[in-house]
Amino acid sequence: MLLKFLVLKDRQHTLVASTQVEQRGLSMGIELDNMTRGLGTRIPVVIKEGKRRPEAPMQAAKLASEGGIILRQHVPIYTSWKEYRKDKDQFNDQLNNFIGKLSIQLNMTGEKDSVTSACADILKRGTIQMRYRLKKKYFDGVPANQVRTTSPCSSMTDEEWRKLVDTWSDPRHKEKCVKSKLNRAKVKFHQCTGSQSYIAVAYVAKQEKYKGIEPTAVDLFKLTHCSKTKGYCESAKKAVDDMEAIMTRSVQEGEQEKTCTEIVSQVLSKSSTFLRNVGLQQPVAAVKTISPQMQEIQAQLEAEKEESAGLRHKLQRLEDQALESETKAKKQDEEIEILKKATANTHKLIRQMISFGQSQVTHQTTP
C-alpha cells in the first residue's frame, strides 16, 4: 500500500514538472561576448569614408546587432526623429552615449565623421523600427479603452509613452500613415539583399564574384535587384535594359562617354538613394565638349555681356551725377529762398526803423 502511494505521488510530481515552462534567461549579446572573450579583444569594426556601414558582413551584422540591443535597453522612443534633433546639445550627448556603449564591445575605427554618421544612421533607423514594433504590438487593433497608459519599455517614461499614444490617435497621423502606405506600394525597385546592407553585399561580390575588382554601379544594381528565385521584377528589368542600351550606344561627336555611375543616376529617379546606399557619390552634371563655332559664339556673347555691363555702369554713373547735380541745385534754390526771405525781413526792419525815426522828429518839432 505504501509502495502504491509513493508511485502515484511520483507520477503527479512528474506531471507537474512536465507542464511547467522553462524560463529563458538573458541571451542578448551572449554570442558577441563569447567572441570577444575568444579573441581576447574587442571585435574590430572599420567604417570607411562615405560608407554608412562596415564592408565586412560580420562586422556589419555585429554592429547592427549590438546597436539594436543598446537601443532597446537605453534609448527612449520619441514621436519622430525631429524630436531627437530639437535640442542639439541633448542629441549630441545621446549620440555620444550610444557610441560609447558600442565602443565597450566593438573597436570602431575610421574617420571620426564617418563613425559618427554611421552610428547616427543606425540610431535613426533603429528608433523608427522600434516605434513601428511598439505601435504594432500595443496599439494597432487594440480597443481605445484597453490601450496601455504606462510605458512597456524600461527606457521610456510613462509621459513619453502617452505622447506616442496621443500621436498615433491623432486623425492627421492616421491619414499620414495611409498616404505613406500608398507611397510604399509605388516603390519600383525592391532590393533583394535580405538582411545584409548594400555595402556588405558589394564587398562579398567584390571578393567572390569579381575577384578583387571593384564592381561598377551598374553591376551593383543588377546584383542587389535580382532575386535568386524570381529574377528581376518588371521595373528592375526595364531599368537594366535602359542602362545596357546607354552603355552600348555609340558616342556621338562632341559628346563625352558616360560613366556607369552617371548611367545609373540617369536611369533611376532623382529621389533614388541607391548610389548613396552602396557608398557611391552622386555624379555631377557632365561637361559636354563644345565645338569651336560654339566657343566663338560664346566668346562673342561674353564680350557683348561685358560691353553691356560697361554701358550699364556708365549709365548708372551718369544717373548718379545727374541726381547729385539735381540735389545740389535743389539745395542752392533752398539757400536762395532763405536769403531772399532774410533780405526781405532786413528791408522791412529798415523801413520800420526809418518810419519810427521820422515819427520821433515830427513829435519833437511840434509846439
Phi, psi and omega in degrees: 000318178295321179297319180296320179296319180294322179295316179296320180294322179294322178295317178298319179296320179295320181295318179295318181295324183287335181274348179281138180269127180288126180284130180278135180281178179292121184240352184293123177087001183294317181298319179295321177297319179296320179294320180297316178294323179293320179283336183079008180202170178291149180291125179287138177229117183254122178245111183279162181297134180085354180258144178260357178214157173295152181283318181294128184302319181296318178297317180297319181294316181292323177296315179294320181294311180294322177298321178294321179296314180296320181296316182291332185265334191232344187257124176288152181256116179265177184289335179200167180294333180297330180295328177289328186268359183299306179262108186298316181295318180294321178295317179297320178296318180294319179293317179296324177295319178297315179295321179297319178292324176295323184291344177294323182259332187239142176261089185276123180238158182133181177299141183302318181295322180293316179296315180297317180296318180295317180293321177296322179292319177297317179297317181295309182292325179293319179293323177297314181294320180295320178296320178297317181292320178297318180295319181293324185275321190248355184232310183298127177079001180264131178302148185302325182280355180248002178291137182301145174251356177244153185291133176275355183243142178289340182275355183240144174275165179296326179294317178296323178293318180295326176298319177298314181297318178298320178295315180295332181277348182291128179302326179294322178294320179297319177296320178296322179296320179297316179296319179297321178296319178294321179293323178295329179290344181270001180297127185274318189246099179272130181288150182238043182257001181069224182274352180280150176282163177303318185295319179293319178297318178297322180295315179296318179298321179296320183284320189260310186277318185259003173053051176088351179275135182292120179290149179280171179297324178293317178300318181293323178296316178299317185294320187269356181236019178242116179283142181292336182256324185252348183076209180280146168283171187299314182293320179294322179296319178295319179296318178296318178298319179295319179296315180293326178295320178292323181293324182273351182289139180288143182279126179285159180296133181090355178260158178252137182295134182279144174279166180296325178296319178294324179294315179297318179297325181288320184284318181283162179289160181296333181276358182293138179254016185300311183298320178293324181293327179271003176085023179253149180278141175294126183290144173280163181298128182290142179273119183281150177289132184253135179288159179302322180297317179294323178297320179295317179297318179297322178296318177297318179297320179296319179296316179296322178297318179295318179296317178297321179296321178296318178296319178297324179293317178297316180298319179296322179294319178296320178296320178296318179295317179297319179296321179294317178296319179296320178295316178298317180297319179296319179295318178297320178298319178296318179296320179297317179298321179295318178297318179299315180296320179295320179295316179298319178295321179296315178299318180297318180295318179297318180296321179295320180294318178297316180296320180294320179295318180296321180293327179291319180295317180297320181294323180288324183279346181280127184290000000 
